[in-house]
Amino acid sequence: MATRKRTAPPKPAPCLPCKGTGQTTESVYVGRGVRRRRVAEQEATCLDCLGSGTAPA
C-alpha cells in the first residue's frame, strides 16, 4: 500500500497595513490650528491584526 502525500497547510496571508510585521508608525503632532506641525513618529501595534502580522479572518 502506498503512503499518502501530505501537503503543508497554507500560510496565512500577511496583514496589509503593517505588511506582516505587527507594527505601524503613527505621526505625533504638536500645536493647534494653523501652527500644528509634525514632530516625530512612534511605533504602535497594528489594530487590524493586533500585532500578530496575519490578515484577519
C-alpha positions as CSV (number, residue, x, y, z in Angstrom):
1,M,0.0,0.0,0.0
2,A,1.4,3.4,-1.0
3,T,1.7,6.2,1.6
4,R,-0.3,9.3,1.1
5,K,1.4,12.5,0.2
6,R,0.8,15.3,2.7
7,T,0.8,18.9,1.8
8,A,1.7,21.6,4.2
9,P,-1.1,23.7,5.5
10,P,-1.4,27.1,3.7
11,K,0.4,30.0,5.3
12,P,-1.9,32.8,6.4
13,A,-1.8,36.0,4.3
14,P,0.1,38.9,5.8
15,C,-1.8,41.9,7.1
16,L,-1.8,44.8,4.6
17,P,-1.5,47.9,6.8
18,C,1.5,46.6,8.7
19,K,2.9,44.3,5.9
20,G,3.1,41.4,8.3
21,T,5.3,43.0,11.0
22,G,2.6,43.7,13.5
23,Q,3.8,47.3,14.0
24,T,2.7,50.5,12.3
25,T,4.1,54.0,12.6
26,E,2.0,56.9,13.9
27,S,2.8,60.6,13.5
28,V,2.9,62.8,16.5
29,Y,1.6,66.3,16.1
30,V,2.2,69.4,18.3
31,G,0.2,72.6,18.4
32,R,-3.2,73.6,17.3
33,G,-4.9,75.2,14.3
34,V,-2.6,76.7,11.6
35,R,0.6,76.2,13.7
36,R,0.1,72.4,14.1
37,R,3.2,70.6,13.0
38,R,4.5,67.0,12.8
39,V,7.3,66.4,15.4
40,A,8.1,62.7,15.4
41,E,6.9,59.2,14.6
42,Q,6.3,56.4,17.0
43,E,5.7,52.7,16.6
44,A,2.3,51.3,17.6
45,T,0.7,47.8,17.5
46,C,-1.3,47.3,14.3
47,L,-5.0,47.5,15.2
48,D,-6.1,45.4,12.3
49,C,-4.2,42.2,13.2
50,L,-3.5,43.1,16.9
51,G,0.2,42.5,16.5
52,S,0.0,39.0,15.0
53,G,1.0,40.1,11.5
54,T,-1.6,37.9,9.8
55,A,-4.7,39.1,7.9
56,P,-7.9,38.9,10.0
57,A,-10.2,36.1,9.0
